[in-house]
Amino acid sequence: MPIEFAPGLAVQGFTPPLRLADFKLIAFDMDSTLINIECVDEIAAAAGRKAEVAAITEAAMRGEIADYKESLRRRVALLQGVPVSALHEVYEQRLRLNPGAEKLVHAVQAAGLKTLLVSGGFTFFTDRVRDRLRIDFTRSNVLSVHEGVLDGRMVDQPWGDICDGEEKKKMLLATCAQLHIDPKQAIAVGDGANDLPMMGKAGLSVAYHAKPKVRERAMVAINDGGLDRLLEVVQK
């Protein structure tokens, strides 16, 4: 069971503090972790289907839907007919970095860690967040567009069809191999059940305002405050 290290900050399996110098890579989930929204839910609002899509998202993040890929296909199908302009509106008007995200990313970059963004969301958003935070590596899904509107499908990529929990894990391990580091030198940060596979391979797993199943299994659980609270546990 996690033990409260400080108010709203729980740890298990080690004694803080750890050193950033012991790590070489940090992997982030995007939706509800690095950023404040679930992008698919906000896109669905443009189709008048936010409640329907958000219910599927919540069940998937809680681990109540076994097949993440199928759950995402169902949600994306409900986006059919949404104009690409709605994605720009979501990014410009609703998407914000979560508290402490920029501070944490800058701190780990200053300490020499490489950064990885792995998301079950979409390249439209991950590419912009990547550029804003100067993240080194990304993996996410591509929405299919026809004549300026979403057609309810995703585009297969050279590595596969959908970035689910297993793909997040594979990307974490592949990035470690590319950097010639042990996965135990990686930190993985997430909030939903599809983050658990990569969190299970990393040397330090961090749950950020996460679902109960994720909080219980993470080595660090940030339940109050911003992402930069990780720096209370992992110091220079």
Secondary structure, 3 states (H helix, E strand, C coil): CCEEEECCEEECCCCCCEEHHHCCEEEECHHHHHECCCHHHHHHHCCCCHHHHHHHHHHHHCCCCCCHHHHHHHHHHCCCCCEHHHHHHHHHHHCCECCCHHHHHHHHHHCCCEEEEEEEEEHHHHHHHHHHHCCCEEEEEEEEEECCEEEEEEECECCECCCCHHHHHHHHHHHHHHHCCCHHHEEEEECCHHHHHHHHHCCEEEEECCCHHHHHHCCEEECCCCHHHHHHCEEC
